[in-house]
Amino acid sequence: MSEAFVVPTAGLIENLGTGCFVQIRDNDNLLWVEIVAVYQAEFKGRLHPKLNQGGCPFDEVNDILFCKEQITLLGCDRYCFC
């Protein structure tokens, strides 16, 4: 298993699909989500509070819409195997 997270590139983001885990910036929060749907301009992701370090405003599984510009890290080789 990789020790470092994967920094997203345009090419990697274009290849994301359902089951991929990404870290997103939502206002001042960094949240890990599992992609559950891919739309033309945005993604739908399921929040995984157990992966988020303290300060996560969500304490249960929720879905959230986000755009590719919000993606800060990829969970490849750690939370998913892209």
Backbone as numpy.savetxt, mean C-alpha at the origin, in Angstrom:
# Nx Ny Nz CAx CAy CAz Cx Cy Cz
13.71 -13.45 2.87 12.86 -12.27 2.87 13.75 -11.03 2.87
13.38 -10.07 2.10 14.14 -8.83 1.98 14.09 -8.03 3.27
15.20 -7.39 3.62 15.25 -6.54 4.81 14.74 -5.12 4.52
14.91 -4.67 3.29 14.51 -3.31 2.93 13.24 -3.36 2.09
12.46 -2.30 2.20 11.27 -2.20 1.37 11.65 -1.68 -0.01
10.82 -1.94 -0.99 11.08 -1.54 -2.37 10.53 -0.12 -2.57
11.39 0.75 -3.10 10.98 2.11 -3.43 10.25 2.06 -4.77
9.07 2.66 -4.85 8.29 2.55 -6.08 8.89 3.36 -7.23
8.85 2.76 -8.40 9.19 3.46 -9.64 7.93 3.47 -10.49
7.92 4.28 -11.52 6.74 4.35 -12.39 6.41 2.97 -12.96
7.43 2.24 -13.39 7.20 0.91 -13.96 6.63 -0.07 -12.96
7.16 -0.06 -11.74 6.65 -0.96 -10.71 5.21 -0.62 -10.34
4.90 0.66 -10.25 3.54 1.07 -9.91 2.56 0.64 -11.01
2.98 0.73 -12.25 2.10 0.32 -13.37 1.79 -1.17 -13.31
2.66 -1.96 -12.71 2.46 -3.41 -12.64 1.76 -3.88 -11.37
1.38 -2.96 -10.49 0.69 -3.36 -9.26 -0.68 -3.92 -9.58
-1.08 -4.89 -8.77 -2.40 -5.49 -8.96 -2.96 -5.96 -7.64
-4.08 -6.64 -7.70 -4.71 -7.12 -6.48 -3.76 -8.06 -5.74
-3.75 -7.92 -4.43 -2.87 -8.73 -3.59 -1.55 -8.07 -3.26
-1.19 -7.00 -3.97 0.04 -6.28 -3.67 -0.16 -5.40 -2.43
0.86 -5.30 -1.61 0.83 -4.42 -0.45 1.67 -3.19 -0.74
1.12 -2.03 -0.41 1.82 -0.76 -0.60 1.64 0.11 0.63
2.63 0.94 0.87 2.48 1.95 1.92 2.07 3.23 1.24
1.05 3.89 1.79 0.58 5.14 1.21 0.64 6.25 2.25
0.72 7.47 1.75 0.64 8.65 2.61 -0.79 9.17 2.51
-1.46 9.23 3.66 -2.80 9.77 3.74 -2.75 10.91 4.75
-2.69 12.14 4.25 -2.45 13.32 5.07 -1.11 13.14 5.79
-1.09 13.11 7.11 0.17 12.95 7.84 0.45 11.50 8.24
-0.38 10.57 7.79 -0.25 9.17 8.18 0.37 8.34 7.07
1.20 7.37 7.46 1.71 6.37 6.54 0.99 5.07 6.87
0.30 4.50 5.87 -0.55 3.35 6.09 -0.22 2.22 5.12
-0.22 0.99 5.59 -0.05 -0.17 4.72 -1.42 -0.65 4.28
-1.58 -0.84 2.98 -2.83 -1.33 2.43 -2.56 -2.45 1.43
-3.51 -3.35 1.33 -3.46 -4.42 0.33 -4.38 -4.00 -0.80
-3.87 -3.96 -2.01 -4.68 -3.55 -3.16 -5.74 -4.62 -3.42
-7.00 -4.17 -3.47 -8.10 -5.10 -3.73 -8.79 -4.81 -5.07
-8.50 -3.65 -5.66 -9.05 -3.32 -6.98 -8.19 -2.24 -7.61
-8.08 -2.31 -8.93 -7.33 -1.30 -9.69 -8.29 -0.66 -10.68
-8.39 0.66 -10.59 -9.23 1.43 -11.50 -8.31 2.23 -12.41
-8.86 2.96 -13.33 -8.04 3.71 -14.29 -7.07 4.67 -13.61
-7.57 5.51 -12.72 -6.73 6.55 -12.12 -6.45 6.33 -10.64
-7.02 5.30 -10.04 -6.79 5.08 -8.62 -6.89 3.60 -8.25
-6.54 3.34 -7.01 -6.57 2.00 -6.46 -7.55 1.96 -5.29
-8.07 0.78 -5.03 -8.84 0.55 -3.80 -8.00 -0.41 -2.97
-7.76 -0.03 -1.72 -6.93 -0.87 -0.87 -7.58 -1.14 0.47
-7.26 -2.29 1.04 -7.76 -2.66 2.36 -6.67 -2.34 3.38
-7.01 -1.49 4.33 -6.06 -1.11 5.38 -5.71 -2.32 6.24
-4.44 -2.43 6.61 -3.98 -3.50 7.49 -3.35 -2.87 8.73
-4.17 -2.54 9.73 -3.68 -1.85 10.92 -2.55 -2.59 11.63
-2.54 -3.92 11.57 -1.50 -4.68 12.26 -0.11 -4.42 11.68
-0.03 -3.94 10.44 1.26 -3.63 9.82 1.68 -2.19 10.07
0.73 -1.36 10.49 1.01 0.05 10.70 1.52 0.30 12.11
2.59 1.04 12.20 3.14 1.38 13.51 2.26 2.43 14.17
2.36 2.58 15.47 1.55 3.52 16.24 1.15 4.77 15.49
0.07 5.34 15.88 -0.41 6.55 15.23 -1.37 6.30 14.09
-1.62 5.01 13.79 -2.58 4.70 12.73 -3.97 5.07 13.21
-4.69 5.89 12.47 -6.00 6.34 12.92 -7.09 5.27 12.80
-6.76 4.12 12.22 -7.75 3.07 12.01 -7.40 1.86 12.87
-8.39 1.32 13.56 -8.13 0.15 14.40 -8.82 -1.10 13.89
-9.41 -1.02 12.72 -10.04 -2.19 12.13 -9.81 -2.15 10.63
-10.11 -3.26 9.97 -9.91 -3.34 8.52 -10.94 -2.45 7.83
-10.46 -1.55 6.99 -11.29 -0.65 6.20 -10.72 -0.58 4.79
-11.55 -0.18 3.85 -11.07 0.04 2.49 -10.92 1.54 2.26
-9.96 1.88 1.40 -9.65 3.27 1.13 -9.29 3.41 -0.35
-9.67 4.51 -0.96 -9.26 4.81 -2.33 -8.02 5.69 -2.28
-7.06 5.44 -3.17 -5.85 6.25 -3.21 -5.30 6.26 -4.63
-4.46 7.25 -4.91 -3.85 7.36 -6.24 -2.37 6.98 -6.17
-1.78 6.75 -7.31 -0.40 6.28 -7.35 0.58 7.27 -6.74
0.24 8.56 -6.75 1.13 9.56 -6.17 1.23 9.43 -4.65
0.29 8.74 -4.03 0.32 8.55 -2.59 1.20 7.38 -2.16
1.63 6.55 -3.09 2.41 5.35 -2.76 3.83 5.75 -2.40
4.29 5.33 -1.21 5.63 5.67 -0.75 6.58 4.47 -0.74
6.07 3.27 -0.50 6.88 2.05 -0.49 6.04 0.89 -1.01
6.73 -0.15 -1.49 6.07 -1.38 -1.91 6.43 -2.48 -0.92
5.51 -3.40 -0.70 5.73 -4.48 0.25 6.29 -5.75 -0.38
6.80 -5.66 -1.60 7.32 -6.83 -2.31 8.38 -7.56 -1.47
8.31 -8.89 -1.48 9.23 -9.79 -0.79 9.10 -9.71 0.73
8.21 -8.86 1.23 8.02 -8.79 2.67 6.58 -9.11 3.03
5.65 -8.39 2.44 4.23 -8.62 2.69 3.55 -9.30 1.51
4.15 -9.20 0.34 3.62 -9.87 -0.84 4.80 -10.26 -1.73
4.56 -11.12 -2.68 5.63 -11.60 -3.53 5.31 -11.27 -4.97
5.69 -10.02 -5.35 5.40 -9.50 -6.68 6.25 -10.19 -7.74
